[in-house]
Every structure is written in structure tokens, then in C-alpha cells.
Amino acid sequence: MSDPQTDSHSPVPVPADGSDSVRAEVQREYAAKLAHAELRTQAAQAGIKLGDGFTDYLDASKLLGEDGTPSAEAIGKALAPFAAAQQPQFPHLVGAGFHRDGDRVPARRVSLDIRKR
């Protein structure tokens, strides 16, 4: 590594290679891509199918936290309407078909035509 130098505007030593500034620049550049990838990951884990190119229309800055990293809370809020749409609005097949009483197994019924003589 190079010897630390001082910036002309501040007395704090700055590395000669400027790796911290480069690292911050790269992080800002790829934060949006990382947020979109995190959104797709959380959607897949929740069983939500997003349309092709859906993330292209999102403002990635809204998915980032104050520190510039993807915010799980913001991504969860973005996916909440999709998760609510996947919940069934009615009890699935309760009362239909052979088991009309839901999960309860019906008791054995004796036919009325049977006569004991």
C-alpha cells in the first residue's frame, strides 16, 4: 500500500490509492442491482411470482436503507400486496364433495333398508 497522504481540504490522512472512495462509488453504482436481486429472492421465498421485467419499473432508491444497502423492511412492504393477493378468499373446498363436514371423517351410517329378522 502507499503511504497515507493528507487531502488539501482536510488534515485527516487519506490513502494514496483512494480505495475507500472507489469502494463507496462501486457500492452506490451496484446498490440498485443488489436491491432488485434481494427483491426477487424474497419474492421467490414467499412463493410470489413476479412478471418478467417487473423490477425494471421499480425505483431502487426506495428499496435502500439509509446506509445504502437493501432494506428488508422496504422490500417486505413492496411485496405485501402480492402476498395478500395469493391468500384464498374462501375456505378451500370445505363442504364440497364426499367430505362435507370438512376434515372430520363421517361416522358409519347404517342403512335404513337393513332389517334384522
Secondary structure, 3 states (H helix, E strand, C coil): CCCCEECCCCCCEECCCCHHHHHHHHHHHHHHHHHHHHHHHHHHHHCCCCCCCHHHHCCHHHHECCCCCECHHHHHHHHHHHHHHHCCCCCCCCCCCCCCCCCCCCCCCCCCCCCCC
